[in-house]
Every structure is written in structure tokens, then in C-alpha cells.
Amino acid sequence: MKATLNFGIIAHETIDTAYLAPDDEALTAFYKGWKGLFDDVKLHCYVIETLSTGGNMKIPAENVALYPVD
């Protein structure tokens, strides 16, 4: 998958948005790269966009779990 981060910027990073990407090209390329080994696994592409630097991270996963922050 892909992470587009803006290194070199000194700032406290925060999450701007997080969402499930509908049809992501990077996820399609991921499946093609494994040549059928993951065809029976349904992966989703979760995207986290940062506020301070405008970077983003794409994370392939079957599902996600949310936990409360203390």
C-alpha cells in the first residue's frame, strides 16, 4: 500500500479524516502483486489523512476495531 507523508515538517500531527476508500487502485495492485494468493480474502482500504502535514496513509485490512481512548 502507500503512505504519502511530508517528512521534515516539525508539527504535532493530528488526524484530519479517516475513511474507507471505495475502489482503491493501490488495493487492486496489492491483489495483483500476490497473483491469486489473497483472492479469497476480502480486504478493504482504510485511509487516514493528517491535518498538520496533509499526508495520508492507506492501510489494507479485513476489518477495523475501535477502542475508547482514556
PyMOL commands that set and color helices and strands:
alter all, ss='L'
color gray80, all
select helices_A, chain A and resi 25-33
alter helices_A, ss='H'
color red, helices_A
select strands_A, chain A and resi 3-4+15-21+44-50+56-61
alter strands_A, ss='S'
color yellow, strands_A
deselect
rebuild
show_as cartoon
